[in-house]
Amino acid sequence: MARTESKIDLTGLCAVVTGGAQGIGYAAAARMLRSGAQVALWDINEGFNDKAVASLSALGPVQTFACNVSDWASVQAAAQATEAAFGRIDILVNSAGIAGANTTVETYDNAEFQRVMDVNLMGTYYTNKVVISGMKARDFGRIVNIASIAGKEGNPNASAYSASKAAVIGFTKSLGKECAGHDIAVNCVTPAAARTAIFDQMTEEHINYMLSKIPRNRFLEVDEAAAMITWLASRENSFTTAAVFDLSGGRATY
């Protein structure tokens, strides 16, 4: 279904999008460029980074920086390079994440569980941590962390992913309250599944399970996520912080 895209003004702002080379991150980066922002893509996959910049550059100023969000030194280096290129970081959209294995807790590989937590939770902690001091110094900032409906409800055979995304929700609420004395909004969104590359990490049985839980009877489209994310990152979102915005197609029960 064709949708009319309304104007969300991000003129003069610099946005970092982690995991911005594909999926929801890529859609958010494109929407922000169309809204007037400068965009820095942080992604671990340099090949995807180069392709993303090639396709996004017609929309506005965009650069890519290699970044492993689960490594503090890598995140610091990406932040320093971005600030050198753009002068500051006004917006962070933390979209980098992995699904992990689809299996029961008793058969889950311990190292795999830790890897999911390192990327999804520690990656959120590191990327949020690295931008906060600059945002406080300028008394302006917008952070949008990508959580998941799995973090609210828990998906069977996805304990690591569900736990990591629940932690992202709690972390966002905590940081939002810490920054409430400044013009800094820290919020998260809880998408239902979108048909992106992350599906490649899931079993067909698990994909079908997720679809069966969505009252709209379809998966989220990445442009729908980008619209909400971009508004949350705008100056218009001047009051709401430490909040969770539903993108579940009616699945969420709270």
C-alpha positions as CSV (number, residue, x, y, z in Angstrom):
1,M,0.0,0.0,0.0
2,A,1.4,3.4,-1.0
3,R,1.9,5.8,1.9
4,T,2.4,9.6,1.9
5,E,5.6,10.6,3.6
6,S,5.2,13.6,5.8
7,K,8.1,16.1,6.4
8,I,10.0,15.6,9.6
9,D,12.6,18.3,10.0
10,L,16.1,17.2,11.0
11,T,17.8,20.1,9.2
12,G,21.3,20.8,10.7
13,L,21.4,17.7,12.8
14,C,24.0,14.9,12.6
15,A,22.7,11.3,13.1
16,V,24.6,8.1,13.8
17,V,22.8,5.0,12.8
18,T,24.3,1.7,14.0
19,G,23.6,-1.3,11.8
20,G,22.7,1.3,9.2
21,A,23.9,-0.6,6.2
22,Q,20.7,-2.8,6.0
23,G,17.3,-3.4,7.4
24,I,15.5,-1.0,9.8
25,G,18.8,0.9,10.2
26,Y,19.1,1.5,6.5
27,A,15.5,2.7,6.2
28,A,16.0,5.1,9.2
29,A,19.1,6.5,7.6
30,A,17.3,7.1,4.3
31,R,14.4,8.8,6.0
32,M,16.7,11.0,8.1
33,L,18.6,12.0,5.0
34,R,15.4,13.0,3.3
35,S,14.6,15.0,6.4
36,G,17.7,17.1,6.2
37,A,20.1,15.3,8.5
38,Q,23.7,14.4,8.0
39,V,24.1,10.7,8.6
40,A,27.0,8.5,9.8
41,L,26.5,4.7,9.3
42,W,28.2,2.5,11.9
43,D,28.3,-1.1,10.8
44,I,30.7,-4.0,11.2
45,N,30.3,-5.1,7.6
46,E,32.4,-2.8,5.4
47,G,31.1,-4.3,2.2
48,F,27.5,-3.6,3.1
49,N,28.7,-0.1,4.3
50,D,30.1,0.8,0.9
51,K,26.9,-0.4,-0.9
52,A,24.7,1.6,1.5
53,V,26.7,4.8,1.0
54,A,26.6,4.4,-2.7
55,S,22.8,4.1,-2.7
56,L,22.2,6.8,0.0
57,S,24.6,9.5,-1.1
58,A,22.0,11.0,-3.6
59,L,19.8,11.8,-0.6
60,G,22.3,13.9,1.4
61,P,25.6,13.9,3.2
62,V,26.4,10.4,4.4
63,Q,29.6,8.6,5.5
64,T,30.3,5.2,6.8
65,F,32.5,4.1,9.7
66,A,33.5,0.5,10.5
67,C,32.3,-0.3,14.0
68,N,31.9,-3.4,16.2
69,V,29.3,-2.2,18.7
70,S,30.2,-5.0,21.1
71,D,33.8,-3.6,21.4
72,W,34.2,-0.4,23.5
73,A,37.4,0.6,21.7
74,S,35.8,0.3,18.3
75,V,32.8,2.4,19.4
76,Q,35.1,5.1,20.8
77,A,37.0,5.1,17.5
78,A,33.9,5.4,15.4
79,A,32.6,8.3,17.6
80,Q,35.8,10.2,17.3
81,A,35.9,9.7,13.6
82,T,32.3,10.8,13.2
83,E,32.9,13.9,15.3
84,A,36.0,14.8,13.3
85,A,33.9,14.5,10.1
86,F,30.6,16.1,11.1
87,G,31.6,18.1,14.2
88,R,29.2,16.5,16.6
89,I,26.6,13.8,17.2
90,D,23.0,15.0,17.8
91,I,21.1,11.8,17.2
92,L,21.8,8.1,17.8
93,V,19.7,5.4,16.4
94,N,21.0,2.1,17.8
95,S,19.8,-0.5,15.3
96,A,22.7,-3.0,15.3
97,G,21.6,-6.4,16.6
98,I,21.6,-10.2,16.1
99,A,18.9,-12.8,16.6
100,G,20.9,-15.7,17.9
101,A,20.0,-19.3,17.7
102,N,16.4,-20.6,17.9
103,T,16.6,-23.4,20.5
104,T,15.5,-24.2,24.0
105,V,17.3,-22.9,27.1
106,E,18.7,-26.3,28.0
107,T,20.3,-26.8,24.6
108,Y,21.4,-23.1,24.1
109,D,25.1,-22.8,23.6
110,N,26.6,-20.7,26.3
111,A,29.0,-18.8,24.0
112,E,26.2,-18.0,21.6
113,F,24.0,-16.7,24.4
114,Q,26.9,-14.4,25.5
115,R,27.4,-13.2,21.9
116,V,23.8,-12.1,21.6
117,M,24.1,-10.2,24.9
118,D,27.4,-8.6,23.8
119,V,25.9,-7.3,20.6
120,N,22.4,-6.4,21.7
121,L,22.8,-5.2,25.2
122,M,26.5,-4.2,25.6
123,G,26.3,-2.7,22.1
124,T,23.4,-0.5,23.3
125,Y,25.3,0.4,26.5
126,Y,28.5,1.3,24.6
127,T,26.9,3.3,21.8
128,N,24.6,5.2,24.2
129,K,27.5,5.8,26.6
130,V,29.8,7.3,24.0
131,V,27.4,10.0,22.8
132,I,26.0,11.2,26.2
133,S,28.7,13.6,27.3
134,G,28.6,15.5,24.0
135,M,24.8,15.7,24.1
136,K,24.9,17.0,27.7
137,A,27.5,19.6,26.8
138,R,25.3,20.9,23.9
139,D,22.1,20.4,25.9
140,F,20.6,18.6,23.0
141,G,20.3,15.0,21.9
142,R,18.0,12.3,20.7
143,I,18.6,8.6,21.2
144,V,16.3,5.8,19.8
145,N,17.2,2.3,20.8
146,I,15.7,-0.6,18.7
147,A,14.3,-3.1,21.2
148,S,11.7,-5.8,20.2
149,I,8.3,-7.1,21.0
150,A,10.2,-10.1,22.2
151,G,11.6,-8.0,25.0
152,K,8.1,-7.3,26.2
153,E,6.5,-10.7,25.8
154,G,9.4,-13.2,25.4
155,N,9.6,-15.6,22.4
156,P,10.0,-19.3,23.0
157,N,13.2,-20.8,21.6
158,A,14.7,-17.3,21.6
159,S,15.8,-16.7,25.2
160,A,19.0,-14.8,24.5
161,Y,17.3,-12.4,22.1
162,S,14.2,-11.9,24.3
163,A,16.4,-11.3,27.4
164,S,18.7,-8.9,25.6
165,K,15.8,-6.8,24.2
166,A,14.1,-6.7,27.6
167,A,17.4,-5.4,28.9
168,V,17.5,-2.7,26.2
169,I,14.0,-1.5,27.4
170,G,15.1,-1.3,31.0
171,F,18.4,0.4,30.0
172,T,16.5,3.0,27.9
173,K,14.2,3.8,30.8
174,S,17.1,4.3,33.1
175,L,19.2,6.5,30.8
176,G,16.2,8.6,29.8
177,K,15.6,9.4,33.5
178,E,19.3,10.2,34.0
179,C,19.2,12.7,31.1
180,A,15.8,14.2,31.8
181,G,17.2,17.5,33.1
182,H,18.6,18.2,29.6
183,D,17.0,18.5,26.2
184,I,17.9,14.9,25.6
185,A,15.2,12.3,24.7
186,V,16.1,8.6,25.2
187,N,13.4,6.3,23.9
188,C,13.1,2.9,22.4
189,V,10.8,1.2,19.9
190,T,9.6,-2.4,20.1
191,P,9.1,-3.7,16.6
192,A,7.4,-6.9,15.6
193,A,9.3,-8.9,13.1
194,A,10.3,-7.2,9.8
195,R,11.4,-9.2,6.8
196,T,15.1,-8.2,6.9
197,A,18.4,-10.0,6.8
198,I,17.9,-11.0,10.4
199,F,15.4,-13.6,9.2
200,D,18.4,-15.5,7.8
201,Q,19.3,-16.3,11.4
202,M,15.9,-17.8,12.2
203,T,14.2,-21.0,11.5
204,E,11.1,-21.0,9.3
205,E,9.1,-22.4,12.2
206,H,10.1,-19.4,14.4
207,I,9.3,-16.9,11.6
208,N,5.8,-18.5,11.2
209,Y,5.3,-18.3,15.0
210,M,6.0,-14.6,15.0
211,L,3.6,-13.9,12.1
212,S,0.9,-15.9,13.8
213,K,1.1,-13.5,16.8
214,I,0.6,-10.3,14.8
215,P,-3.1,-9.2,14.6
216,R,-2.5,-7.2,11.4
217,N,-1.5,-10.5,9.9
218,R,1.6,-9.2,8.2
219,F,5.2,-8.3,9.1
220,L,6.4,-4.8,9.8
221,E,7.7,-2.8,6.9
222,V,11.0,-1.1,7.5
223,D,9.7,2.3,6.2
224,E,7.0,2.2,8.9
225,A,9.7,1.8,11.6
226,A,11.8,4.5,10.0
227,A,8.9,7.0,10.3
228,M,8.4,6.5,14.0
229,I,12.2,6.5,14.6
230,T,12.7,9.7,12.7
231,W,10.0,11.6,14.6
232,L,11.4,10.4,17.9
233,A,14.8,11.8,16.8
234,S,13.4,15.2,15.9
235,R,13.3,18.4,17.8
236,E,9.5,18.0,18.0
237,N,9.9,15.2,20.4
238,S,10.7,17.6,23.2
239,F,8.9,16.0,26.2
240,T,8.7,12.3,25.9
241,T,11.7,10.4,27.2
242,A,12.4,7.0,28.9
243,A,9.5,5.6,26.9
244,V,8.7,2.5,24.8
245,F,6.9,2.9,21.5
246,D,5.0,0.0,20.1
247,L,5.6,-1.2,16.5
248,S,4.0,-4.6,16.9
249,G,0.9,-4.5,14.7
250,G,-1.3,-5.0,17.7
251,R,0.7,-7.9,19.3
252,A,1.8,-6.1,22.4
253,T,-0.3,-6.8,25.5
254,Y,1.1,-4.0,27.6
